[in-house]
């Protein structure tokens, strides 16, 4: 699954276009490398998202095409 779609489905980023823009500006890393929005996310990848001064790190646990709001947290776990 594409990175921008995963971020939207998991609700780490509200909109897919915003996720694409963030990736294109180099504010998203996967396993320590800056990636583009077309990166193919795999289970156990560590995603780092830079929101201004705050950085969110999440490990991918599951991949789904769609999800309900209550189930979105099941797709990842936050990491320190």
N, C-alpha and C positions, 0 to 999 in steps of 0.2 A: 504494500500500500504506500502511496506517495506520502511524503512527510507533511505537506500542507493539509492533505485530507485527514491524516491521523490526528493532527493537532486540533482540527475542527471537530472531528467525531469524539475525541476524548475530552473536548471542551477546555483544553489548556489554552487555546486561543479562540476567541469568539467567532471569527470569520475566516474562511479559507483564503480570501484575498489578503487579509492582514498577515496571516501566516506566511503567505508567499512573499510579501514585501519584506517581512522580517528576515526570512531566509536569504533573499536577494541582497540584503544589506549586511549579511554576515553576522547576524545576531543570534543564530541558532547553530549549535554544534551537536554532532552525534558521535559518541565515543571519542571525544576530544578533537574532532576535525570539523571545520566549518563546511557545511553542506548546502546544496541548493534545495529548492522546494520539491524537485523531482526525485530526491533521494528515496530509495526503497527501504522503508522501515521494516526491521525484523524484530522478533521477540528477543528480549534481553538487551536491546540497544539502550544506551544511556543518552537521553536528550537533555541538553542545556539550553535554556531560553533566557535571553537577556532582556528584561523589562526595565530599561533605564538603569537605576542603581541596583535593582534586585535581580538575582539569578535564580531560576527555578530548575532543579535537576529532577528528572523522572526516568524510571526504568520501565520499558515497555513490557507488559505482562500478557497482553492479548491483542489481536487485530480483528476488528469487525467493521463491516461496511456502514452499518448504522447502529445507533444505540440510543436508549432513552436517557434522560438527564440523570436519573437515579443510578443508572448502571455505568455511567461514564468513568467513574473512579475505579471501576474494575479493570480498566484497560491499562492502568499504570500505577506505580507506587512512587511516592516522593523519596528522594535520596539526599543524603547530606554530603 
